[in-house]
């Protein structure tokens, strides 16, 4: 299996029902089936599709670069999941049968560890490992620069498990050379709600990648997740793995064209000179929508209710938020997360958020950091001018010193990207499910965002 304070309680409960509300037909939240209810004909049809060969390899065009995934409960590249199938691939394992010790590592000088992100020294190690070795663009010009408080915001969600923050160290030097994390979440997959682990921050120090430690980290975080009674996960990757559920594309909205041109993020030319770009992308100094304001603690209850209703009415693959999760995730934190609402006549009509993630600029003497705003979750009522609300959020990103605003072509975004001057990027993000099989999801039917 490649997010307040405190340990999460162990649970074997992995699926729930949402009760229909007395709303208009469009606002009704569909009743979600428990994952255990599997029709035998559906199971038979799917098992034929992913039938195993005698050597245990999944039928399907899984190339040699992904040998690890051949033996994991994921659907192969050549497998088409039947339209109505939406179930686990393998049954849950009794917790007493989950291995009590980790799988061996490829070098005797290596050992697993649980990383304590509340320990300043260990948090510093995580920060340096990610800063020097984590995701960078294909041209090696930018690399994510996750700040310590941002990492803690991502990981210390309500009900988190400290045991899901897994590392690998060298025994002699005690240096952290690998890291992976999981956090608990509840997601909707078509007509079912499933408790999952969101897997993130998989990182191996560059000089240690010859030991192929990524599969070892995935195996160990999987074991730790299994020990808490969860057996499904969601994760993303920019690379093609065997079981893509949805492929999405990044779009960018320049906020600081001069800086973007100077570092080569976007290049001005004869058709779009720097002066024209400055004029084209200039935004008003203040939001325009009457009633637009920053989200406050008093808004948590209604934002939770309306956000869940919006997500579950419109999307096939999305998240279920508790009130505690909404408070933790969306109440504004300087330099990390900004959230806004549109309030008219005492009614919250719209909500939107973005998080701020700097990237280190690797090839510029003039600038060292690029500040990127990433669109996060949102909802809006039918009578709201969401394009104007979205534009107001862009203005707030400028006020928070962001240089560019990024989003994916998911949810309702495609309707607004061109008018708001977003341009398609060359980056793609692919979504995956572990130990779950379902038909592929179109980007406009997906609303899950992992930081």
VEXGU-959578 format. One line per 8 residues: number of its first residue (from 1); their letters; for each residue y, x, z of C-alpha. Coordinates in Angstrom, 3 decimals. Each point is the difference from the previous one (the first is absolute). Last residue first. Layout:
REM VEXGU-959578
NUM> a> Y,X,Z ~ ...
REM end
This chain:
REM VEXGU-959578
451> xxxxxxxx> 17.442,-1.601,-0.353 ~ -2.710,-2.508,-0.919 ~ 1.292,-3.109,-1.766 ~ -2.132,-3.094,-0.529 ~ 1.307,-2.911,-2.069 ~ -2.237,-0.457,-3.061 ~ -0.065,-2.976,-2.373 ~ 2.706,1.367,-2.317
443> xxxxxxxx> -1.989,3.237,-0.238 ~ -3.121,-1.819,-1.289 ~ -3.008,0.095,2.324 ~ -3.453,1.152,-1.123 ~ -2.931,-2.205,0.941 ~ -1.490,0.510,3.466 ~ -2.326,2.436,1.731 ~ 0.565,1.356,3.496
435> xxxxxxxx> -1.430,3.053,1.717 ~ 3.206,1.996,-0.496 ~ 2.830,-1.613,-1.963 ~ 2.214,1.917,-2.405 ~ 3.571,-0.158,-1.326 ~ 1.387,2.252,-2.723 ~ 3.526,1.373,-0.132 ~ 1.515,1.116,-3.291
427> xxxxxxxx> 2.807,2.485,-0.595 ~ 1.760,0.511,-3.325 ~ 2.997,-2.075,1.041 ~ 1.248,-3.241,-1.472 ~ 3.771,-0.570,0.252 ~ 1.698,-2.358,2.432 ~ 3.348,-1.313,-1.189 ~ 0.233,-3.116,2.215
419> xxxxxxxx> -0.453,-2.277,-3.009 ~ -3.066,1.972,-1.100 ~ -1.712,-0.087,3.401 ~ 0.539,-3.661,0.851 ~ -2.926,-2.066,-1.304 ~ -2.414,2.935,0.206 ~ 0.545,0.165,3.757 ~ -1.635,-3.291,0.956
411> xxxxxxxx> -3.014,1.683,1.634 ~ -0.778,3.403,-1.507 ~ 1.699,2.237,-2.572 ~ 0.503,2.631,2.666 ~ 3.277,0.974,1.654 ~ 2.278,2.977,0.346 ~ 3.701,0.142,0.865 ~ 1.780,3.295,-0.696
403> xxxxxxxx> 2.514,2.223,1.782 ~ -0.014,-1.621,3.439 ~ 3.015,0.550,2.263 ~ -0.567,-3.051,2.227 ~ 3.009,-1.738,-1.575 ~ -1.670,0.571,-3.379 ~ -3.135,-1.739,1.295 ~ 2.197,-2.835,1.264
395> xxxxxxxx> 1.348,-0.492,-3.524 ~ -3.573,-0.169,-1.307 ~ -0.691,-2.697,2.611 ~ 2.983,-1.976,-1.310 ~ -1.461,0.286,-3.510 ~ -3.291,-1.473,1.253 ~ 1.929,-2.925,1.513 ~ 1.865,-0.439,-3.316
387> xxxxxxxx> -3.314,-0.046,-1.899 ~ -1.408,-2.306,2.665 ~ 2.502,-2.754,-0.690 ~ -1.507,-2.251,2.661 ~ -0.925,-3.638,-0.747 ~ -3.734,0.661,-0.071 ~ -0.058,1.684,3.399 ~ -0.373,3.760,0.275
379> xxxxxxxx> -2.539,2.506,1.281 ~ -0.122,3.778,0.295 ~ -2.201,3.026,0.682 ~ 0.959,3.630,-0.619 ~ 2.079,1.629,-2.727 ~ 0.051,3.751,0.351 ~ 3.322,1.774,0.569 ~ -0.059,3.656,-1.014
371> xxxxxxxx> 2.110,2.803,1.435 ~ -0.368,3.184,-2.045 ~ 0.140,3.119,2.137 ~ 0.855,3.692,-0.552 ~ 2.941,-0.222,-2.396 ~ 2.071,2.651,-1.801 ~ -2.617,2.766,-0.190 ~ -2.482,-2.286,-1.724
363> xxxxxxxx> -3.684,0.475,-0.856 ~ -2.034,-1.436,2.876 ~ 1.992,-3.071,0.969 ~ -1.569,-1.291,3.220 ~ -0.443,-3.754,-0.011 ~ 1.659,-2.362,2.432 ~ -1.558,-3.353,0.870 ~ 2.119,-3.012,0.865
355> xxxxxxxx> -1.587,-3.406,0.499 ~ 1.183,-3.173,-1.689 ~ 0.196,-3.577,1.187 ~ 0.529,-3.559,-1.175 ~ 0.404,-3.463,1.470 ~ 1.206,-3.283,-1.433 ~ 1.048,-3.509,1.025 ~ 0.302,0.409,3.769
347> xxxxxxxx> 1.584,-3.305,1.066 ~ 3.044,-0.275,2.295 ~ 2.182,-1.514,-2.696 ~ -0.837,2.912,-2.300 ~ -1.678,3.197,1.182 ~ -1.062,2.648,-2.514 ~ -2.030,2.668,1.743 ~ -0.074,3.781,-0.010
339> xxxxxxxx> -2.355,2.806,0.967 ~ 0.546,3.771,0.116 ~ -2.770,2.467,0.835 ~ -0.090,3.756,0.666 ~ 3.359,1.806,0.088 ~ 1.321,-2.222,2.736 ~ -2.628,-2.420,1.297 ~ 0.338,-3.658,-0.978
331> xxxxxxxx> -2.359,-2.622,1.364 ~ -2.532,-0.281,-2.827 ~ -3.295,1.619,0.947 ~ -0.165,-0.281,3.770 ~ 1.482,-3.498,0.178 ~ -2.060,-1.234,-2.957 ~ -3.167,1.523,1.493 ~ 0.580,-1.667,3.354
323> xxxxxxxx> 0.598,-3.334,-1.710 ~ -3.317,0.434,-1.840 ~ 0.044,0.745,-3.719 ~ -2.754,-0.880,-2.497 ~ 0.025,2.280,-3.053 ~ -0.548,-0.505,-3.736 ~ -2.502,-0.178,-2.835 ~ -0.083,-3.330,-1.850
315> xxxxxxxx> 3.728,-0.743,0.251 ~ 2.433,-2.928,-0.088 ~ -0.843,-2.381,2.826 ~ -1.291,2.666,2.383 ~ 3.033,2.216,-0.395 ~ 2.573,-2.783,0.294 ~ -1.699,-1.648,2.987 ~ -0.419,3.323,1.786
307> xxxxxxxx> 3.654,0.888,-0.590 ~ 1.202,-3.438,1.098 ~ -1.800,0.021,3.343 ~ 0.593,3.647,0.879 ~ 3.657,-0.185,-1.056 ~ 0.414,-3.133,2.128 ~ -1.402,1.660,3.121 ~ 1.679,3.390,-0.456
299> xxxxxxxx> 3.527,-1.273,-0.657 ~ 1.249,0.327,3.595 ~ -0.800,3.728,-0.171 ~ 2.612,0.466,-2.698 ~ -0.113,0.359,-3.792 ~ 3.135,1.479,-1.533 ~ 2.337,-2.464,-1.665 ~ 0.545,-2.081,-3.153
291> xxxxxxxx> 1.561,-3.365,0.881 ~ 2.156,-0.177,-3.121 ~ -1.557,2.214,-2.668 ~ 2.317,2.734,-1.332 ~ -1.204,3.160,1.719 ~ 2.717,2.676,0.385 ~ 1.109,3.069,-1.980 ~ -0.867,-1.506,-3.363
283> xxxxxxxx> -2.545,1.972,-2.038 ~ 0.501,2.771,-2.555 ~ -3.040,0.480,-2.257 ~ 1.715,-0.436,-3.354 ~ 3.254,1.769,0.934 ~ -1.696,3.097,1.387 ~ -2.428,-0.030,-2.936 ~ 2.860,-0.170,-2.491
275> xxxxxxxx> 1.687,2.985,1.623 ~ -3.292,1.905,0.098 ~ -0.504,-0.612,-3.695 ~ -2.438,-2.611,-1.201 ~ -0.337,0.221,-3.774 ~ 0.727,3.724,-0.174 ~ -2.308,0.738,2.920 ~ -0.341,-0.467,3.754
267> xxxxxxxx> -3.223,1.106,1.628 ~ -1.804,-1.762,2.803 ~ -1.798,1.796,2.828 ~ 1.301,3.287,-1.433 ~ 1.627,1.207,3.239 ~ 3.576,-0.224,-1.308 ~ -0.637,-3.276,-1.844 ~ -1.254,-1.742,3.141
259> xxxxxxxx> 2.960,1.368,1.968 ~ 2.543,-1.366,-2.474 ~ -1.862,-3.287,-0.460 ~ 0.173,-0.927,3.724 ~ -1.426,-3.531,0.220 ~ -2.507,0.205,-2.845 ~ -2.487,-2.902,-0.067 ~ -3.579,1.191,-0.448
251> xxxxxxxx> -3.198,-1.804,-1.006 ~ -3.513,1.038,1.033 ~ -3.046,-1.485,-1.710 ~ -2.946,-1.912,1.439 ~ -3.756,0.096,-0.595 ~ -2.092,-2.509,1.950 ~ -3.551,-0.137,1.368 ~ -0.969,3.498,-1.144
243> xxxxxxxx> -3.587,0.903,0.938 ~ -0.976,3.348,-1.506 ~ 3.048,2.088,0.934 ~ 2.940,0.642,-2.312 ~ 2.750,2.003,1.644 ~ 3.289,-1.193,1.472 ~ -1.888,-1.285,2.990 ~ -0.021,-3.048,2.235
235> xxxxxxxx> -2.096,-1.202,2.926 ~ -1.531,-3.170,1.411 ~ -2.894,-0.026,2.446 ~ -3.085,-1.964,1.023 ~ -2.617,0.577,2.713 ~ 1.727,-0.677,3.319 ~ -1.911,-0.031,3.285 ~ 1.926,2.652,1.930
227> xxxxxxxx> -2.689,2.643,-0.581 ~ 0.164,-0.800,-3.724 ~ 3.631,1.176,-0.067 ~ -0.968,3.334,1.580 ~ -2.857,0.432,-2.470 ~ 2.283,-0.768,-2.940 ~ 2.570,2.469,1.363 ~ -2.806,2.575,0.000
219> xxxxxxxx> -1.279,-0.735,-3.495 ~ 3.495,0.069,-1.493 ~ 0.765,3.307,1.696 ~ -3.225,1.498,-1.331 ~ 0.726,-1.317,-3.500 ~ 3.440,1.689,0.137 ~ -1.431,3.301,1.264 ~ -1.067,1.305,-3.387
211> xxxxxxxx> -0.325,3.612,1.232 ~ 2.125,1.284,-2.908 ~ 2.805,-2.166,1.375 ~ 0.585,2.393,2.880 ~ 2.865,2.021,-1.522 ~ 1.864,-3.206,-0.785 ~ -0.166,-1.479,3.480 ~ -1.792,-3.327,-0.182
203> xxxxxxxx> 1.781,-3.377,0.169 ~ -1.077,-3.628,0.212 ~ 3.128,-1.688,1.391 ~ -1.270,-3.583,-0.274 ~ -2.883,-2.398,0.552 ~ 0.808,-3.609,0.884 ~ -2.954,-1.171,2.080 ~ -1.130,-3.549,-0.560
195> xxxxxxxx> -0.221,-3.452,1.555 ~ -0.815,-2.437,-2.787 ~ 1.636,-3.286,-0.948 ~ -1.679,-1.829,-2.816 ~ 0.985,-2.160,-2.978 ~ 1.305,2.777,-2.288 ~ -0.090,3.091,2.203 ~ 2.399,-0.640,2.887
187> xxxxxxxx> 0.614,2.964,2.253 ~ -0.129,0.671,3.712 ~ 0.967,3.495,1.091 ~ -1.232,2.801,2.227 ~ 1.273,3.555,-0.541 ~ -1.842,2.950,-1.508 ~ 0.942,3.632,-0.269 ~ -0.994,3.212,-1.753
179> xxxxxxxx> 0.682,3.682,0.689 ~ -1.202,3.446,-1.038 ~ 0.826,3.642,0.768 ~ 1.286,-0.202,3.581 ~ -0.037,3.527,1.408 ~ -2.177,0.705,3.060 ~ 0.041,3.684,-1.020 ~ -3.682,0.705,0.702
171> xxxxxxxx> -1.393,-3.523,-0.301 ~ 1.847,-0.987,-3.162 ~ 1.049,-3.606,0.351 ~ -0.892,-3.286,-1.701 ~ 1.934,-3.145,0.843 ~ -0.549,-3.693,0.635 ~ 2.543,-2.590,1.115 ~ -2.354,-3.009,0.295
163> xxxxxxxx> -0.905,0.908,3.590 ~ 3.544,-0.941,1.080 ~ -0.842,-3.630,-0.900 ~ 2.991,-2.232,-0.784 ~ 0.339,-3.451,1.556 ~ 3.671,-0.462,-0.892 ~ 1.060,2.763,-2.395 ~ 0.278,3.615,1.084
155> xxxxxxxx> -0.873,1.440,-3.421 ~ 2.842,-0.746,-2.394 ~ 2.753,0.142,2.618 ~ -1.506,3.249,1.340 ~ 0.097,1.504,-3.498 ~ 3.626,-1.078,-0.435 ~ 0.923,1.513,3.359 ~ -1.518,3.322,-1.076
147> xxxxxxxx> 1.738,0.096,-3.387 ~ -2.102,-0.361,-3.151 ~ 1.268,2.425,-2.638 ~ -1.711,-1.113,-3.207 ~ -0.010,2.738,-2.635 ~ 2.244,0.302,-3.055 ~ 0.223,2.509,-2.874 ~ -3.709,0.739,-0.418
139> xxxxxxxx> 0.086,-1.379,-3.568 ~ -2.805,-2.461,0.752 ~ 1.786,-1.324,3.074 ~ -0.909,1.071,3.517 ~ -2.308,-1.555,2.555 ~ -0.736,2.003,3.144 ~ -0.360,3.757,0.534 ~ 3.113,1.569,1.507
131> xxxxxxxx> 1.702,-3.012,1.562 ~ -3.305,-1.664,0.891 ~ -1.391,3.017,1.855 ~ 3.382,0.723,1.605 ~ 0.383,-3.543,1.356 ~ -3.588,-0.150,1.225 ~ 0.420,3.292,1.866 ~ 3.272,-1.207,1.519
123> xxxxxxxx> -1.759,-3.138,1.218 ~ -2.634,2.226,1.619 ~ 2.656,1.976,1.857 ~ 1.935,-3.121,1.012 ~ -3.061,-1.766,1.404 ~ 0.445,-3.717,-0.670 ~ -1.656,0.522,-3.405 ~ -3.252,0.934,1.717
115> xxxxxxxx> -2.268,1.168,-2.825 ~ -3.696,-0.702,0.525 ~ -1.903,3.128,-0.963 ~ -2.695,1.135,-2.400 ~ -1.163,3.604,-0.083 ~ 0.086,2.925,-2.410 ~ -1.114,3.629,0.413 ~ -3.603,-0.900,-0.805
107> xxxxxxxx> 1.028,-0.992,-3.531 ~ -1.183,-2.950,-2.090 ~ 0.523,-2.565,2.793 ~ -2.896,-1.896,1.534 ~ 0.183,-3.817,0.162 ~ 1.639,-1.318,3.146 ~ -1.927,-1.027,3.134 ~ -0.960,-3.415,1.349
99> xxxxxxxx> -1.202,-1.330,-3.343 ~ 0.475,-3.799,-0.234 ~ -3.266,-1.665,0.997 ~ 1.267,-1.262,3.371 ~ 2.929,-1.568,-1.855 ~ -2.339,-2.219,-1.976 ~ 0.885,0.675,-3.636 ~ 1.821,-2.699,-1.935
91> xxxxxxxx> -1.610,-1.107,-3.238 ~ 0.613,1.946,-3.226 ~ 2.045,-1.039,-3.022 ~ 2.208,-2.363,1.983 ~ 1.030,-3.227,-1.733 ~ 2.224,-1.590,-2.639 ~ -2.027,-1.091,-3.029 ~ 1.603,-2.859,-1.921
83> xxxxxxxx> 0.823,1.902,-3.182 ~ -3.088,2.193,-0.079 ~ 0.783,3.685,0.684 ~ -0.097,2.107,-3.148 ~ -1.668,3.350,0.645 ~ 0.591,3.006,-2.246 ~ 2.374,1.752,2.383 ~ -2.352,-0.445,2.928
75> xxxxxxxx> 0.521,-2.424,2.868 ~ 0.381,1.581,3.413 ~ -2.463,0.335,2.871 ~ -0.198,3.831,-0.071 ~ -2.759,2.078,-1.597 ~ 1.527,0.374,-3.438 ~ 3.416,0.460,1.619 ~ -0.682,3.609,0.966
67> xxxxxxxx> -0.974,0.934,-3.549 ~ 3.494,-0.862,-1.235 ~ 0.752,2.901,-2.319 ~ -3.470,-0.428,-1.513 ~ 1.005,-3.175,-1.801 ~ -0.653,-3.535,1.187 ~ -0.822,-2.070,-3.095 ~ -1.958,-2.774,1.599
59> xxxxxxxx> -3.368,-0.398,1.661 ~ 0.285,1.165,3.602 ~ -2.064,3.047,0.841 ~ -2.850,-0.392,2.475 ~ -2.517,2.128,-1.861 ~ -2.023,-3.087,-0.859 ~ 2.994,-1.622,-1.653 ~ 2.038,-2.449,2.017
51> xxxxxxxx> 0.933,-3.462,-1.200 ~ 3.765,-0.573,-0.067 ~ -0.041,-2.899,-2.461 ~ -3.323,-1.336,1.207 ~ 1.367,0.028,3.523 ~ 2.934,-2.044,-1.242 ~ -2.038,-2.794,-1.490 ~ -2.378,-0.133,2.952
43> xxxxxxxx> 2.837,-0.145,2.519 ~ 1.788,-2.739,-1.912 ~ -3.230,-1.998,-0.258 ~ -0.601,0.454,3.727 ~ 3.445,-1.296,0.908 ~ 1.604,2.287,2.524 ~ 1.559,-1.373,3.177 ~ 0.285,3.156,2.120
35> xxxxxxxx> 3.491,0.788,-1.288 ~ 1.423,-3.047,1.708 ~ 1.712,-2.301,-2.495 ~ 3.744,-0.367,-0.117 ~ 1.655,-3.374,-0.085 ~ 2.923,0.177,-2.382 ~ 3.501,0.164,1.402 ~ 1.919,-3.056,-1.093
27> xxxxxxxx> 3.525,0.695,-1.190 ~ -0.592,-0.976,-3.634 ~ -1.576,-3.326,0.943 ~ 2.829,-0.885,2.353 ~ -0.780,0.662,3.626 ~ -2.383,-1.439,2.582 ~ -1.637,3.286,0.853 ~ -3.456,1.149,-1.003
19> xxxxxxxx> -1.812,2.034,2.611 ~ -0.475,3.700,-0.610 ~ -3.526,1.093,0.597 ~ -1.085,3.370,1.282 ~ -1.990,3.040,-0.953 ~ -0.828,3.334,1.612 ~ -0.824,-0.647,3.613 ~ -2.096,2.865,1.328
11> xxxxxxxx> 2.739,1.138,2.304 ~ 0.933,2.978,2.074 ~ 3.403,-0.231,1.553 ~ 2.792,2.082,-1.429 ~ 1.382,2.833,2.027 ~ 3.573,0.089,1.029 ~ 3.455,0.065,-1.573 ~ 1.004,-2.336,-2.173
3> xxx> -4.273,1.918,-8.765 ~ -9.457,6.227,-8.729 ~ -2.651,-2.176,1.358
REM end
